[in-house]
Amino acid sequence: MIRSEDIKIFCGGGNANHLAYGIVTALNTFRVTEPDLTISHINFGRFSRGEPDIRIPRYQEIVGKHVIFFSDTHEPMYRLQL
């Protein structure tokens, strides 16, 4: 089993929050000998020309870790700029 301190989980809003919290809660009930897994957040944004700007706070914390991302990449069609 991978130790909790070797796993970093990120969640990026939208419906992904519900999925991430449900999965992490379920995992924590089965990992009774390990510290609980926690979720960090990804900062989503867009640069002025519309390119995605996804930032991981304290990115140095993921070096050498198993990283899991939960993100909601769906955007309604009326919000897309072509």
C-alpha positions in Angstrom: 0.0 0.0 0.0 1.2 3.5 -0.8 1.7 5.6 2.2 -0.6 8.6 2.6 2.3 11.1 2.6 3.3 9.8 -0.8 0.0 10.7 -2.4 -1.1 14.2 -3.4 -4.7 14.7 -4.5 -5.9 17.9 -6.2 -9.5 18.9 -7.0 -10.5 21.6 -9.4 -14.1 22.6 -8.7 -17.3 22.0 -10.4 -18.8 18.5 -10.2 -15.3 17.1 -9.7 -15.5 18.2 -6.0 -18.4 15.8 -5.3 -16.6 12.9 -7.0 -13.3 13.6 -5.3 -14.7 14.0 -1.8 -16.8 10.8 -2.2 -13.8 8.8 -3.3 -11.4 10.1 -0.7 -13.9 9.5 2.0 -14.4 5.9 0.9 -10.7 5.3 0.6 -10.1 6.7 4.1 -12.5 4.2 5.6 -10.4 1.3 4.2 -7.0 2.8 5.0 -7.4 2.4 8.8 -3.7 2.1 9.5 -2.7 5.2 7.5 -3.4 8.9 8.1 -6.4 10.2 6.2 -5.8 11.3 2.6 -6.6 15.0 2.0 -7.5 17.1 -1.0 -5.7 20.3 -2.2 -7.1 22.6 -4.7 -6.1 23.7 -8.2 -6.5 27.3 -9.1 -8.1 27.5 -12.5 -8.1 30.6 -14.6 -7.5 31.9 -18.1 -4.8 34.1 -19.6 -5.9 37.3 -21.4 -5.9 35.5 -24.8 -8.1 32.7 -23.4 -5.5 30.0 -22.8 -6.1 27.9 -19.7 -4.1 28.9 -16.7 -4.0 26.0 -14.2 -1.8 26.6 -11.1 -0.8 24.2 -8.4 -0.1 26.0 -5.1 3.2 24.9 -3.7 4.0 22.7 -6.7 7.3 21.6 -5.0 5.2 19.4 -2.7 4.4 17.0 -5.6 8.0 16.1 -6.4 8.4 12.3 -6.0 4.7 11.8 -5.1 1.8 9.9 -6.7 -0.5 12.7 -8.0 -4.2 12.4 -8.6 -6.2 15.2 -10.3 -9.9 15.5 -10.2 -11.0 18.3 -12.5 -14.2 19.3 -14.3 -13.1 20.3 -17.8 -16.6 20.6 -19.2 -17.6 24.1 -20.3 -21.1 24.9 -21.6 -21.0 25.6 -25.4 -22.2 29.2 -24.9 -19.0 29.9 -22.8 -16.5 28.7 -25.4 -14.8 31.4 -27.4 -13.9 30.2 -30.8 
